[in-house]
Amino acid sequence: MSTTPNELIQPAAPPVQAAPAPTRATVLLAEDDRSARRYFEVILQRAGYTVIAAADGVEAMKAALSSSVDAVVTDAIMPHLGGHELCRFFRRHPKLARLPVVLLSGVDKAQGAHDAAAGADAYLSKPVRPEELTSCLARLLAGAI
């Protein structure tokens, strides 16, 4: 099949516009263990979240006050200010009181009652599977955004 001159000068179809990328939530991640923090950060980024990482509760508190955050994932036990205290701070702060909080802990499931008393929305035991964390966050954010 040969190409005629008229076929060569036909205008190309207009480019297809890509759909805009969906707006993703920003997650504040507070974890004192550097390798665990990086692990969770990668999981959350691969799931499409923007991540603000903090090495302890004090850093997380400052980040929450100075940034727009949609949810928090925090280790329960950290130096300076632990996840339970951080959660209580959020619940008492007018701007942050409705922020979904996921507490992570290597302690047994009985710790969940203490976490609920602190105001956490969810409790996950370490080691946390990636899909467990991302599905938990998705459920919490669906009710918050």
Contact map, one row per residue, 1 for C-alpha under 8 A:
1110000000000000000000000000000000000000000000000000000000000000000000000000000000000000000000000000000000000000000000000000000000000000000000000
1111000000000000000000000000000000000000000000000000000000000000000000000000000000000000000000000000000000000000000000000000000000000000000000000
1111101100000000000000000000000000000000000000000000000000000000000000000000000000000000000000000000000000000000000000000000000000000000000000000
0111111100000000000000000000000000000000000000000000000000000000000000000000000000000000000000000000000000000000000000000000000000000000000000000
0011111110000000000000000000000000000000000000000000000000000000000000000000000000000000000000000000000000000000000000000000000000000000000000000
0001111111000000000000000000000000000000000000000000000000000000000000000000000000000000000000000000000000000000000000000000000000000000000000000
0011111111000000000000000000000000000000000000000000000000000000000000000000000000000000000000000000000000000000000000000000000000000000000000000
0011111111000000000000000000000000000000000000000000000000000000000000000000000000000000000000000000000000000000000000000000000000000000000000000
0000111111100000000000000000000000000000000000000000000000000000000000000000000000000000000000000000000000000000000000000000000000000000000000000
0000011111110000000000000000000000000000000000000000000000000000000000000000000000000000000000000000000000000000000000000000000000000000000000000
0000000011111000000000000000000000000000000000000000000000000000000000000000000000000000000000000000000000000000000000000000000000000000000000000
0000000001111100000000000000000000000000000000000000000000000000000000000000000000000000000000000000000000000000000000000000000000000000000000000
0000000000111110000000000000000000000000000000000000000000000000000000000000000000000000000000000000000000000000000000000000000000000000000000000
0000000000011111000000000000000000000000000000000000000000000000000000000000000000000000000000000000000000000000000000000000000000000000000000000
0000000000001111100000000000000000000000000000000000000000000000000000000000000000000000000000000000000000000000000000000000000000000000000000000
0000000000000111110000000000000000000000000000000000000000000000000000000000000000000000000000000000000000000000000000000000000000000000000000000
0000000000000011111000000000000000000000000000000000000000000000000000000000000000000000000000000000000000000000000000000000000000000000000000000
0000000000000001111100000000000000000000000000000000000000000000000000000000000000000000000000000000000000000000000000000000000000000000000000000
0000000000000000111110000000000000000000000000000000000000000000000000000000000000000000000000000000000000000000000000000000000000000000000000000
0000000000000000011111000000000000000000000000000000000000000000000000000000000000000000000000000000000000000000000000000000000000000000000000000
0000000000000000001111100000000000000000000000000000000000000000000000000000000000000000000000000000000000000000000000000000000000000000000000000
0000000000000000000111110000000000000000000000000000000000000000000000000000000000000000000000000000000000000000000000000000000000000000000000000
0000000000000000000011111000000000000000000000000000000000000000000000000000000000000000000000000000000000000000000000000000000000000000000000000
0000000000000000000001111100000000000000000000011100000000000000000000000000000000000000000000000000000000000000000000000000000000000000000000000
0000000000000000000000111110000000000000000000001100000000000000000011100000000000000000000000000000000000000000000000000000000000000000000000000
0000000000000000000000011111000000000000000000001111000000000000000111100000000000000000000000000000000000000000000000000000000000000000000000000
0000000000000000000000001111100000000000000000001111000000000000000011111000000000000000000000000000000000000000000000000000000000000000000000000
0000000000000000000000000111110000000000000000000011110000010011000011111100000000000000000000000000000000000000000000000000000000000000000000000
0000000000000000000000000011111000001001100000000011110000010000000000011100000000000000000000000000000000000000000000000000000000000000000000000
0000000000000000000000000001111100001000000000000000111110110000000000011110000000100000000000000000000000000000000000000000000000000000000000000
0000000000000000000000000000111111011000000000000000111100000000000000000110010000000000000000000000000000000000000000000000000000000000000000000
0000000000000000000000000000011111011000000000000000011100000000000000000010011000000000000000000000000000000000000000000000000000000000000000000
0000000000000000000000000000001111111000000000000000001000000000000000000000000000000000000000000000000000000000000000000000000000000000000000000
0000000000000000000000000000001111111100000000000000001000000000000000000000000000000000000000000000000000000000000000000000000000000000000000000
0000000000000000000000000000000011111110000000000000000000000000000000000000000000000000000000000000000000000000000000000000000000000000000000000
0000000000000000000000000000001111111111000000000000000000000000000000000000000000000000000000000000000000000000000000000000000000000000000000000
0000000000000000000000000000111111111111100000000000101000000000000000000000000000000000000000000000000000000000000000000000000000000000000000000
0000000000000000000000000000000001111111110000000000000000000000000000000000000000000000000000000000000000000000000000000000000000000000000000000
0000000000000000000000000000000000111111111000000000000000000000000000000000000000000000000000000000000000000000000000000000000000000000000000000
0000000000000000000000000000100000011111111100000000000000000000000000000000000000000000000000000000000000000000000000000000000001000000000000000
0000000000000000000000000000100000001111111110000010100000000000000000000000000000000000000000000000000000000000000000000000000000000000000000000
0000000000000000000000000000000000000111111111000000000000000000000000000000000000000000000000000000000000000000000000000000000000000000000000000
0000000000000000000000000000000000000011111111100000000000000000000000000000000000000000000000000000000000000000000000000000000001000100000000000
0000000000000000000000000000000000000001111111111110000000000000000000000000000000000000000000000000000000000000000000000000000000000100000000000
0000000000000000000000000000000000000000111111111110000000000000000000000000000000000000000000000000000000000000000000000000000000000000000000000
0000000000000000000000000000000000000000011111111000000000000000000000000000000000000000000000000000000000000000000000000000000000000000000000000
0000000000000000000000000000000000000000001111111000000000000000000000000000000000000000000000000000000000000000000000000000000000000100000000000
0000000000000000000000010000000000000000000111111100000000000000000000000000000000000000000000000000000000000000000000000000000000000000000000000
0000000000000000000000011110000000000000000111111110000000000000000000000000000000000000000000000000000000000000000000000000000000000000000000000
0000000000000000000000011110000000000000000110011111000000000000000000000000000000000000000000000000000000000000000000000000000000000000000000000
0000000000000000000000000111100000000000100110001111100000000000000000000000000000000000000000000000000000000000000000000000000000000000000000000
0000000000000000000000000111100000000000000000000111110000000010000000000000000000000000000000000000000000000000000000000000000000000000000000000
0000000000000000000000000001111000001000100000000011111000010000000000000000000000000000000000000000000000000000000000000000000000000000000000000
0000000000000000000000000001111100000000000000000001111110110010000000000000000000000000000000000000000000000000000000000000000000000000000000000
0000000000000000000000000000011111001000000000000000111110110000000000000000000000000000000000000000000000000000000000000000000000000000000000000
0000000000000000000000000000011100000000000000000000011111110000000000000000011111000000000000000000000000000000000000000000000000000000000000000
0000000000000000000000000000010000000000000000000000011111111000000000000000011111100100000000000000000000000000000000000000000000000000000000000
0000000000000000000000000000000000000000000000000000000111111100000000000000000110000000000000000000000000000000000000000000000000000000000000000
0000000000000000000000000000010000000000000000000000011111111110000000000000000000000000000000000000000000000000000000000000000000000000000000000
0000000000000000000000000001110000000000000000000000111111111111000000000000000000000100000000000000000000000000000000000000000000000000000000000
0000000000000000000000000000000000000000000000000000000011111111100000000000000000000100000000000000000000000000000000000000000000000000000000000
0000000000000000000000000000000000000000000000000000000001111111110000000000000000000000000000000000000000000000000000000000000000000000000000000
0000000000000000000000000001000000000000000000000001010000111111111000000000000000000000000000000000000000000000000000000000000000000000000000000
0000000000000000000000000001000000000000000000000000000000011111111110000000000000000000000000010000000000000000000000000000000000000000000000000
0000000000000000000000000000000000000000000000000000000000001111111100000000000000000000000000000000000000000000000000000000000000000000000000000
0000000000000000000000000000000000000000000000000000000000000111111100000000000000000000000000000000000000000000000000000000000000000000000000000
0000000000000000000000000000000000000000000000000000000000000011111110000000000000000000000000000000000000000000000000000000000000000000000000000
0000000000000000000000000100000000000000000000000000000000000001111111000000000000000000000000000000000000000000000000000000000000000000000000000
0000000000000000000000001111000000000000000000000000000000000001001111110000000000000000000000000000000000000000000000000000000000000000000000000
0000000000000000000000001111000000000000000000000000000000000000000111110000000000000000000000000011000000000000000000000000000000000000000010001
0000000000000000000000001111000000000000000000000000000000000000000011111000000000000000000000000011100000000000000000000000000000000000100010000
0000000000000000000000000011110000000000000000000000000000000000000011111100000000000000000000000011110000000000000000000000000000000000000000000
0000000000000000000000000011110000000000000000000000000000000000000000111110000000000000000000000000111100000000000000000000000000000000000000000
0000000000000000000000000001111000000000000000000000000000000000000000011111000000100000000000000000111100000000000000000000000000000000000000000
0000000000000000000000000000011100000000000000000000000000000000000000001111110001100000000000000000001110000000000000000000000000000000000000000
0000000000000000000000000000000000000000000000000000000000000000000000000111110001110000000000000000001110000000000000000000000000000000000000000
0000000000000000000000000000000000000000000000000000000000000000000000000011111001110000000000000000000010000000000000000000000000000000000000000
0000000000000000000000000000001100000000000000000000000110000000000000000011111111100000000000000000000000000000000000000000000000000000000000000
0000000000000000000000000000000100000000000000000000000110000000000000000000111111000000000000000000000000000000000000000000000000000000000000000
0000000000000000000000000000000000000000000000000000000111000000000000000000011111000000000000000000000000000000000000000000000000000000000000000
0000000000000000000000000000000000000000000000000000000111000000000000000000011111101100000000000000000000000000000000000000000000000000000000000
0000000000000000000000000000000000000000000000000000000110000000000000000011111111111100000000000000000000000000000000000000000000000000000000000
0000000000000000000000000000010000000000000000000000000010000000000000000111110011111110000000000000001000000000000000000000000000000000000000000
0000000000000000000000000000000000000000000000000000000000000000000000000001100001111111000000000000001000000000001001010000000000000000000000000
0000000000000000000000000000000000000000000000000000000000000000000000000000000011111111100000000000000000000000000001000000000000000000000000000
0000000000000000000000000000000000000000000000000000000010011000000000000000000011111111110000000000000000000000000000000000000000000000000000000
0000000000000000000000000000000000000000000000000000000000000000000000000000000000111111111000000000100000000000000001110000000000000000000000000
0000000000000000000000000000000000000000000000000000000000000000000000000000000000011111111100000000000000000000000001100000000000000000000000000
0000000000000000000000000000000000000000000000000000000000000000000000000000000000001111111110000000000000000000000000000000000000000000000000000
0000000000000000000000000000000000000000000000000000000000000000000000000000000000000111111110011110000000000000000000000000000000000000000000000
0000000000000000000000000000000000000000000000000000000000000000000000000000000000000011111111011110000000000000000000100000000000000000000000000
0000000000000000000000000000000000000000000000000000000000000000000000000000000000000001111111011000000000000000000000000000000000000000000000000
0000000000000000000000000000000000000000000000000000000000000000000000000000000000000000111111111000000000000000000000000000000000000000000000000
0000000000000000000000000000000000000000000000000000000000000000000000000000000000000000001111111000000000000000000000000000000000000000000000000
0000000000000000000000000000000000000000000000000000000000000000000000000000000000000000000011111100000000000000000000000000000000000000000000000
0000000000000000000000000000000000000000000000000000000000000001000000000000000000000000011111111110000000000000000000000000000000000000000000000
0000000000000000000000000000000000000000000000000000000000000000000000000000000000000000011111111110000000000000000000000000000000000000000000000
0000000000000000000000000000000000000000000000000000000000000000000000000000000000000000011000111111000000000000000000000000000000000000000000010
0000000000000000000000000000000000000000000000000000000000000000000001110000000000000000011000011111100000000000000000000000000000000000000000010
0000000000000000000000000000000000000000000000000000000000000000000001110000000000000000000000000111110000000000000000011000000000000000000110010
0000000000000000000000000000000000000000000000000000000000000000000000111100000000000010000000000011111000000000000000111100000000000000000000000
0000000000000000000000000000000000000000000000000000000000000000000000011100000000000000000000000001111100000000000000011111000000000000100000000
0000000000000000000000000000000000000000000000000000000000000000000000001111000000110000000000000000111110000000001000010111000000000000000000000
0000000000000000000000000000000000000000000000000000000000000000000000001111000000000000000000000000011111000000000000000011110000000000000000000
0000000000000000000000000000000000000000000000000000000000000000000000000011100000000000000000000000001111110000000000000011110000000000000000000
0000000000000000000000000000000000000000000000000000000000000000000000000000000000000000000000000000000111110000000000000000111000000000000000000
0000000000000000000000000000000000000000000000000000000000000000000000000000000000000000000000000000000011111010000000000000110000000000000000000
0000000000000000000000000000000000000000000000000000000000000000000000000000000000000000000000000000000011111110000000000000100000000000000000000
0000000000000000000000000000000000000000000000000000000000000000000000000000000000000000000000000000000000111111000000000000100000000000000000000
0000000000000000000000000000000000000000000000000000000000000000000000000000000000000000000000000000000000011111110000000000000000000000000000000
0000000000000000000000000000000000000000000000000000000000000000000000000000000000000000000000000000000000111111111000000000000000000000000000000
0000000000000000000000000000000000000000000000000000000000000000000000000000000000000000000000000000000000001111111100000010000000000000000000000
0000000000000000000000000000000000000000000000000000000000000000000000000000000000000000000000000000000000000111111110000000000000000000000000000
0000000000000000000000000000000000000000000000000000000000000000000000000000000000000000000000000000000000000111111111000000000000000000000000000
0000000000000000000000000000000000000000000000000000000000000000000000000000000000010000000000000000001000000011111111110010000000000000000000000
0000000000000000000000000000000000000000000000000000000000000000000000000000000000000000000000000000000000000001111111111100000000000000000000000
0000000000000000000000000000000000000000000000000000000000000000000000000000000000000000000000000000000000000000111111110000000000000000000000000
0000000000000000000000000000000000000000000000000000000000000000000000000000000000011011000000000000000000000000011111110000000000000000000000000
0000000000000000000000000000000000000000000000000000000000000000000000000000000000000011001000000000100000000000001111111000000000000000000000000
0000000000000000000000000000000000000000000000000000000000000000000000000000000000010010000000000001111000000000001111111110000000000000000000000
0000000000000000000000000000000000000000000000000000000000000000000000000000000000000000000000000001110000000000000100111110000000000000000100000
0000000000000000000000000000000000000000000000000000000000000000000000000000000000000000000000000000111000000000000100011111000000000001000000000
0000000000000000000000000000000000000000000000000000000000000000000000000000000000000000000000000000011110000001001000011111100000000000000000000
0000000000000000000000000000000000000000000000000000000000000000000000000000000000000000000000000000011110000000000000000111110100001000000000000
0000000000000000000000000000000000000000000000000000000000000000000000000000000000000000000000000000000111111000000000000011111100000000000000000
0000000000000000000000000000000000000000000000000000000000000000000000000000000000000000000000000000000111100000000000000001111100000000000000000
0000000000000000000000000000000000000000000000000000000000000000000000000000000000000000000000000000000001000000000000000000111110000000000000000
0000000000000000000000000000000000000000000000000000000000000000000000000000000000000000000000000000000000000000000000000001111111011000000000000
0000000000000000000000000000000000000000000000000000000000000000000000000000000000000000000000000000000000000000000000000000001111111000000000000
0000000000000000000000000000000000000001001000000000000000000000000000000000000000000000000000000000000000000000000000000000000111111100000000000
0000000000000000000000000000000000000000000000000000000000000000000000000000000000000000000000000000000000000000000000000000000011111110000000000
0000000000000000000000000000000000000000000000000000000000000000000000000000000000000000000000000000000000000000000000000000000111111111000000000
0000000000000000000000000000000000000000000000000000000000000000000000000000000000000000000000000000000000000000000000000001000111111111100000000
0000000000000000000000000000000000000000001100100000000000000000000000000000000000000000000000000000000000000000000000000000000001111111110000000
0000000000000000000000000000000000000000000000000000000000000000000000000000000000000000000000000000000000000000000000000000000000111111111000000
0000000000000000000000000000000000000000000000000000000000000000000000000000000000000000000000000000000000000000000000000100000000011111111100000
0000000000000000000000000000000000000000000000000000000000000000000000100000000000000000000000000000010000000000000000000000000000001111111110000
0000000000000000000000000000000000000000000000000000000000000000000000000000000000000000000000000000000000000000000000000000000000000111111111000
0000000000000000000000000000000000000000000000000000000000000000000000000000000000000000000000000000000000000000000000000000000000000011111111100
0000000000000000000000000000000000000000000000000000000000000000000000000000000000000000000000000001000000000000000000001000000000000001111111110
0000000000000000000000000000000000000000000000000000000000000000000001100000000000000000000000000001000000000000000000000000000000000000111111111
0000000000000000000000000000000000000000000000000000000000000000000000000000000000000000000000000000000000000000000000000000000000000000011111111
0000000000000000000000000000000000000000000000000000000000000000000000000000000000000000000000000000000000000000000000000000000000000000001111111
0000000000000000000000000000000000000000000000000000000000000000000000000000000000000000000000000111000000000000000000000000000000000000000111111
0000000000000000000000000000000000000000000000000000000000000000000001000000000000000000000000000000000000000000000000000000000000000000000011111
